[in-house]
Amino acid sequence: MTEVLLEPSQKVGALSFLRITAWATYDLANTIFSINIVSLYFPLWVIQDHHGTDLLYAAFASGSIFIASLFMPFLGTLSDHLQKRMVFLIPTTLLCIGATACLSRSNSLTGGLIFFAIANCGYQLGLLFYDSLLPEIGSEKIMGRVSGFGVTLGYLGTLIGLALVRPFVLAKGHQAAFLPTAIFFLLFSLPCFCFVRDRKRPSLPTAGFSLYQATSERFQKGFSHFKKGSPLRQFASVHFFSLLAIQPVILFMSIYTQKVIGLDDDQMIVFFFLTTCFAILGSFAAGFLTDRLGAWKIFALSLAGWVIGFSCAIVAREKWHFWISGGLIGMVLGSTWVSGRVLVIRFSPPEHIGEVFGCLGLVGRLAAILGPLGWGAIIWGFNAFFPWNYRLALLCLLVCMLISLSLFLKKVPKDLF
């Protein structure tokens, strides 16, 4: 496996490879939560089992993301100051796992939505610290491949998560997915918890007012990285519009495939399997291509792929048409995460990685709030025109992605990468 990730001149020792694999396995673990709770069984539990609406689910999903986003810039700055990531990653992950387990005992729609919001908040915060670990896991020369390895294992986690949880759902319904998801999330997180350690650095204030004061001063200065005309400022706008389009796809794909395309539960699982296989392929290929061709080119191609995929899905009439667009969207979804994460790290000051990811997390989570709410509002407002209201919502996502691609090509300078 080492030879898959690294060329002979760039091989790492067994201990370093263990760190890389353990770090990447966390991507597998949290994707089990993402696919089973965020994308599949929980929205079906809300809408089918408890007769909730798309807009209600979107409101709680967006609200949880909003709460997480409020903490991201400061927590990212705090992790930079302490020069520690794992001390934040472990408790936020356990928060998500615990709330997911509580979902299995909820008998009311309101209670379930509250536990989901807590779980999703922990999940979103965990991503901040997980991404911030990347510069410590892989060197500059192999960062694309390490990032690609993580995303590849993440989408492999989709297949594993579906395969492990599906038997429980077939036996007892959608709610039966929640406790197994929490257990498998914990089990697959253990390698990262056990083998990834924060590197030792000079001691800094770690408690009391001195810690708060130092972090606050650093936090106030952190926004200088996003000054007018800076690459990070330009990328933030690209990031915002791309997530306006991507987040509704993640949240509502299962509903769209059933209501508009007419897939039953079994066909939907096969559809997710197909798109995930293409996401694995796209992630793995993007890891190599990012190191060889540059993150800028791969990210631009990924955004263009989204535009094509959305266009195909909008005009799809037959089921097999939608399956083709699903495969393309799966491929570019993986490559978007791989190349985008490397882009951010390469134009961020090394000592401010947490701050940058925290600030971008705030921007991205704002988009992740508005995107689903906009989707839900369109579905609700044009409900009389079903199923065209769903195609109209998808058209709006296409427009957002076109804006993102245009901004990226015009505003983010290629020569930096």
N, C-alpha and C positions, 0 to 999 in steps of 0.2 A: 504493500500500500504506500510506503514511503516513496517509491519510484513513481507512483502515480501523481503525487503532489509535487515532487521536486526533481529537478534535473541533477545528474551526477555531481556537478560542481556546487550544488546548493543543498545537499542532503544534510539533515540534522540528526543529532544523536537520539538515542531511544527515549531519553527523558523529555526532550523537546517535542518529539513526535507524540508522546503520551499526552503532553499538555495540549497539543493541537487537536488530537482526537477527542480528548475529554471536553475541551471547549466546544468543538463542533457538535458533540453529542447533545449538548444543551439545546442546540437548534432543533434537533430531532424531538427532544422532550417537549419544548413549548409548542411545537407545531401540533402535537397530539391534542393539546388544549385548543389551539386555534381552529383546527378542522372540526373537532367533535362538538365544541361548545359554541364558538363564535360563528362558524359558517354553516353548521349542519343541524345537529340535534336540538340545541337550545332554541333557535328561531322556530323550528318545527314544533317544539313543545309549546312555545308561546302562541303561535298562530293557529296551529291545527288542534292541539290538545286543550288549550285554554281560550281559544277564540279571540286572541289579541290581534292587533293590527301591525302592519309594517312600520307605521309611524311610532307606535308605542315602543316597539323593540328598538327602533333607531334612536328614540329619545333616551332610553336607559344606556344603550351602547355609547352614544355620544356624550352623555353626562359623565359616565365613568372615565372616558378618555379626557374630557375637560378637567376633571379633578386631578387626574394623573399629570396632565400637562402643566398645571399650576405649580407642581412640585419639581418638575423636571429641570428647569434652569438652575435653581438653587441647589438641588441634590447633585446635579452634575458638577457644579462648582465645588461643592463640599467634597465630593469624591476626588476631584483634582487636588484640592488642598491637602487632604489626608493621604493622597496618592494610593487609594485603596478602592477596589471595585467589588471584590467578593463579599465584603462585610455588608454591602447593600444588595447584591444580587441574591444572596441566600434568603434573607427575610422577606423580600418582595415576592420571591418565588413561592415560599411557604404560605404567604398570605393568599396568593392565587389558588394554591392547592387546597388549602383549608376551606375557602369559600366555595370552591367547586364541589368539594365533598358535602358541604352543607346543602347544596342544591338538590342532592339526592333525597333529602328529607323534607323538602319544601312541598306543601300541599296547596299553596295559593299562588296565584299569578304574581301578586305584589311581592310576596316573600321571595319567590324565585328571581324576580327581576332585581331585587336588592342584592341578593347573594351574587348574582351574575355581575352586577356593577362593581362590587368589591373585588371579585375574582379578576375581572378585566382590568381594573385599576392596577392590581399587583402585577399582572401580565405585562401591561404597557411600561410600567416602571422598570421591571426586570430587563426589558429589551434595551433600555438606555445603558445599563451597566454592562450587559453582555456585549453590545457593540463597542463600548469603550475599551474592552479588554483586547480587541483585535491587534492594536499596535504592539502589545506585549507578547502576543502569541506568535505572530509571524513577522519576519523581517520585511523591509521594503520590497526586495526583489520577488518575494513569493506571496505578498499580501493578497493579490488577486486570487491565487489558487487556494490560499487558506480560507478566504472569504467564500469562494465558490464551493469548497469542501463543506463548510458549515451550512450553506444554503441547500446544497445537495442532500446532506443528511436531514435537513429540515423537511424537505419534501418527501424524502424516504419515510420520515416520521408520519406524514399524512397517510401513506399506504399502511404502515404498521398500526397507526392509531385506528384507522378504519377497520382493519382486519381483526384487531384485538377487541374492539368495542362492539362491532356489529352483532356478534352472537347474543350479547346481552339485550340489545335493542330488539332483535327478532323474538326473543323469549318474553320480554316484559314491557316493551315500548320505549319511547324516546327518553323518559326520565332515567331509565336503567343505564343510560350511557354515562351519567355524571360521575358516579363514584369510581367506576373503573378508569375513567379519564384522569381523575385526581391521582389515583394510585400509580398509573403508568407514567404520568408526568413526574411524580416523585422518583420513581425507580430509575428513569432515564436521566434524571438530573444529577443523580448521585456521583457519576464519574467526574463531572465538572466540580461539584462541591468538594470532592476528595482530592483531586489531582491538580486543580488549578489554584495557584496561590498568588497573592499580590507580592510583587517583588519588594525586597527590603530597601528602604530609602531613608535619608536623614530624618530624624525625628522632628515633628512639627507639633504645634499646639493641637491637642486632641480632645479637650474638654473645656467646659465653662465659657466665660465671656470672651476669652482670647480667641477661642475657636470660632465663635459666632462673629466677632469683629473681623477676623482675618478673612473668613469666608464671605462676609458681606462686602468688604472692600474689593475682593477678587471678583465677586459677582457683578458689582457695579462697573468694573473695568471690562468685564467679559463681553459686553455688547459692542465694544470697540472693534471686535473682529467682524462685525456686520455693518461697518460704516459704509456710507454711500459709495458705490462703485467697486466694492470689494468682491472677489469671487464668491465668498460665502453669502453675501447679500443677494447676489444674482441667483445663486443656486437655491436659496431659500424660497424665492418666488417660483422657481421651477418645481421644487419639492412640494409646494403648496398646491399648485394646480394638478400635478400628477396624482397626489393623494386624494384630491377631490374626486377623481375618477376611479382610483384603485380601491379605496375603502368600501364603497357600496358594492363593488363586485365581490369582495371577500364576505361581506355580511349577507348579501341577498341572492347570491348565485343559486342556492338550493331552492329558494322560492321561485325565482325566474324560470328555472328549468322545469319545474312542475306546472306552474300556472300558464306559462306562455308556450313552452315547447311541448309540454304534455308528457314529460317523463314520469314514470312511476318510481317508487322508492328504490327498487332494484336497478332500474336503468340509471337513476341518478347516481347510485354508488359506482356503477361502471363508468359513468361520465367523469366523476371525480377521480377515479383511478386513471383514466386516460389523460386528463389534464395534469395530474400529478406526475405521471411518467414523463410527459413533455417538460414539466417544470424541473424535474431532476436532470433531464438532458440539457435543458437551457442553462441551468445553474452550473453544471459541471463544465460545459463548453465555455461559458462566460468567464469562469475562473482562469482558464488558460488564456483566452483571448484578451482579457483585461491586462494581464502581464505582458503580452506580446504586442498588442495593437494599441493599448492605452484605454484607460477607463472612460475617457471622454467619448471615443468612438462607439464603444459598446453601449454606453448609456444612451447615446443618440439613436442608435439602431433599436434599442429596446423601446424607446418612446414611439418611434415610427412603427414598430411592430404592434404596439397597443392601438394605434390609429387604425391599422389594417384589421386587427382582430375585432375591434368595436364595430367597424363598418360592416364586416361580414356577419356579425351577430345581429345587427339591426335589420338587415335585408333577408336573413335566413327564414325560409318557409318550411323546409323539410328538416326532420330531425338530424339527418346526416350532415346538412349544411352547418347546423349549430355545433355539431361535434368537431368539425374542422376548425371553426373559429375558437372553440374551447381549447383545442390542442395548441393553437398559436398563442392564445392568451396565457396558457400555462407556461409555455416556453419563455415568453418575454417577462412574465412575472418573476421567474427565477433570476433572469439576467439583470433585471432592474435592481433587485436587492443587492446582488453581487457587486456590480459596477458602481452603484450609488454609494454604498458603504465605503468603498475604496476611494472614490472621489472626495468624499468629506474628509477622510483622514489625510489625504495627500495635500489638501490646502488648508489644513488646520495646524496651528502651533502644537508641537508634541505635548507641551505641558498644560495645554488647555483643551484636550480632547473631550473630557467630560462636559465642560462648559459648552462647547460647540454642539455636541450631540444633544445636550439639554435644551439649548436654544432652538435648534432645528426640530427637536421633539415637540417643543411648544408650537412651532409653526405647523408641523405635520399633524399634530393632534387637533389643532384648530380646523384643518382641512378634513380630518377624519370625523370631526363633529358635524361640520356643515354639509359634507358630502352625503352621509346617510340621511340627515334630516331633509336635505333637498330631495333626495330620492323618495323618501316617505311622503313628503308633501306633494310631489308630482303624482305619485300613485293614488294618494287620497283625493287630491283635487280633480283629477281626470278619471276617477273611478267609473264614471258612466261610459267611458270609451274603452273599457277593458276588451281585449288585451293590449290595445294600442297605447294605453297609458304607460305600460312597461317599456315598450319600444321608444316612446318619447323620452322616458327617463334615461334609457341607454344612449339616446342621441345627445342628451345633455352631457353625459360622461365623455362622449366623443369630442364634443366642443372643448371641454376642459383639457383633455389630453392634447388637442391641437394647439391650444394656447401654451401648454407646458413645453411642447416640442419647439414651437416658434421662439419662446423666450430662451430656451437652452441654446439653440443654434445662433441666436443673435447676441445674447448677453454674456454667456459663460465662455471666457476665452479658451480656445483650444490649446494655445501654445504653453499654458501652464502645466499641461499633462503629457 
